[in-house]
Amino acid sequence: MYLDSEKKKEFFSKFGKSEADTGNAEGQIALFSFRIAHLTEHLKKNRKDFSTQRALISLVGKRRRLLDYLKDRDIERYRAIIKELNLRK
């Protein structure tokens, strides 16, 4: 599987406070970004996979809401995660 528990721990330890802190916004944004990249590659090969397309749109919305939350709460953390993940608005 492309996303196992070790990979998730790696994301949360790198972007979050610790690997056990899975509710951290930065860790979730990083995890969503990884999943979005994976689904985008899948959809490039399988253009008619509409259930995956719907899941991708849902993930992009979740990541956007988390980024908006982080921007409202702490602009420095927002800027840091945008810079680290190479996201743009």
C-alpha contacts under 8 A as a table, 3 or more apart, distances in Angstrom:
res1	aa1	res2	aa2	distance
1	M	4	D	6.35
3	L	7	K	5.98
3	L	8	K	6.99
4	D	7	K	5.41
4	D	8	K	6.48
5	S	8	K	5.05
5	S	9	K	6.16
6	E	9	K	5.10
6	E	10	E	6.21
7	K	10	E	5.02
7	K	11	F	6.42
8	K	11	F	5.14
8	K	12	F	6.29
8	K	31	L	7.19
9	K	12	F	5.19
9	K	13	S	5.96
9	K	19	E	5.02
9	K	20	A	7.57
10	E	13	S	5.23
10	E	14	K	6.03
10	E	19	E	7.00
11	F	14	K	5.22
11	F	15	F	5.93
11	F	16	G	7.49
11	F	19	E	7.66
11	F	27	G	6.09
11	F	30	A	6.66
11	F	31	L	6.51
12	F	15	F	5.36
12	F	16	G	4.75
12	F	17	K	7.26
12	F	18	S	6.17
12	F	19	E	4.71
12	F	20	A	7.41
12	F	21	D	6.88
12	F	22	T	6.33
12	F	24	N	7.94
12	F	27	G	4.85
12	F	28	Q	7.71
13	S	16	G	5.46
13	S	17	K	6.42
13	S	18	S	4.70
13	S	19	E	4.29
13	S	20	A	7.92
13	S	27	G	7.96
14	K	17	K	7.91
14	K	18	S	7.81
14	K	27	G	7.80
15	F	26	E	5.73
15	F	27	G	5.02
15	F	30	A	7.13
16	G	19	E	7.05
16	G	21	D	6.74
16	G	22	T	7.64
16	G	24	N	5.84
16	G	25	A	7.72
16	G	26	E	5.90
16	G	27	G	4.92
17	K	21	D	6.38
17	K	24	N	7.47
18	S	21	D	5.34
19	E	22	T	6.83
21	D	24	N	6.07
22	T	27	G	6.77
22	T	28	Q	7.16
23	G	27	G	7.47
23	G	28	Q	6.97
24	N	27	G	5.45
24	N	28	Q	6.35
25	A	28	Q	5.17
25	A	29	I	6.08
25	A	66	L	6.50
25	A	70	L	7.22
26	E	29	I	5.10
26	E	30	A	6.20
26	E	81	I	6.55
27	G	30	A	5.15
27	G	31	L	6.17
28	Q	31	L	5.01
28	Q	32	F	6.04
28	Q	63	R	7.96
29	I	32	F	5.10
29	I	33	S	6.06
29	I	63	R	5.72
29	I	66	L	6.93
29	I	67	L	7.46
30	A	33	S	5.06
30	A	34	F	6.31
30	A	85	L	7.20
31	L	34	F	5.20
31	L	35	R	6.32
32	F	35	R	5.06
32	F	36	I	5.98
32	F	59	L	6.51
32	F	60	V	7.75
32	F	63	R	6.31
33	S	36	I	5.02
33	S	37	A	6.19
33	S	63	R	7.58
34	F	37	A	5.24
34	F	38	H	6.32
35	R	38	H	5.05
35	R	39	L	6.16
36	I	39	L	5.18
36	I	40	T	6.02
36	I	56	L	6.23
36	I	59	L	6.77
36	I	60	V	7.08
37	A	40	T	5.11
37	A	41	E	6.36
38	H	41	E	5.32
38	H	42	H	6.37
39	L	42	H	4.91
39	L	43	L	6.13
39	L	52	T	7.12
39	L	53	Q	7.99
39	L	56	L	6.41
40	T	43	L	5.13
40	T	44	K	6.31
40	T	56	L	7.54
41	E	44	K	5.18
41	E	45	K	6.85
42	H	45	K	5.47
42	H	46	N	6.13
43	L	46	N	4.77
43	L	47	R	5.29
43	L	48	K	7.87
43	L	49	D	6.91
43	L	52	T	7.43
43	L	53	Q	7.13
44	K	47	R	6.05
46	N	49	D	5.74
47	R	50	F	7.85
49	D	52	T	5.65
49	D	53	Q	6.41
50	F	53	Q	4.76
50	F	54	R	6.15
51	S	54	R	5.12
51	S	55	A	6.31
52	T	55	A	4.96
52	T	56	L	6.10
53	Q	56	L	5.07
53	Q	57	I	6.33
54	R	57	I	5.19
54	R	58	S	6.24
55	A	58	S	5.03
55	A	59	L	6.20
56	L	59	L	5.10
56	L	60	V	6.21
57	I	60	V	5.15
57	I	61	G	6.29
58	S	61	G	5.15
58	S	62	K	6.29
59	L	62	K	5.03
59	L	63	R	6.16
60	V	63	R	5.18
60	V	64	R	6.09
61	G	64	R	5.01
61	G	65	R	6.18
62	K	65	R	5.19
62	K	66	L	6.27
63	R	66	L	5.11
63	R	67	L	6.12
64	R	67	L	5.06
64	R	68	D	6.13
65	R	68	D	5.05
65	R	69	Y	6.13
66	L	69	Y	5.00
66	L	70	L	6.16
67	L	70	L	5.06
67	L	71	K	6.04
67	L	78	Y	6.83
68	D	71	K	4.99
68	D	72	D	6.22
69	Y	72	D	5.24
69	Y	73	R	6.22
70	L	73	R	5.13
70	L	74	D	5.68
70	L	75	I	6.81
70	L	77	R	6.99
70	L	78	Y	5.55
71	K	74	D	5.64
71	K	75	I	4.83
71	K	77	R	7.74
71	K	78	Y	5.29
72	D	75	I	6.70
74	D	77	R	5.63
74	D	78	Y	6.47
75	I	78	Y	4.95
75	I	79	R	6.16
76	E	79	R	5.13
76	E	80	A	6.14
77	R	80	A	5.05
77	R	81	I	6.23
78	Y	81	I	5.38
78	Y	82	I	6.18
79	R	82	I	5.15
79	R	83	K	6.09
80	A	83	K	5.20
80	A	84	E	6.08
81	I	84	E	5.05
81	I	85	L	6.00
82	I	85	L	5.47
82	I	86	N	5.70
82	I	87	L	5.04
82	I	88	R	6.81
83	K	86	N	5.14
83	K	87	L	6.79
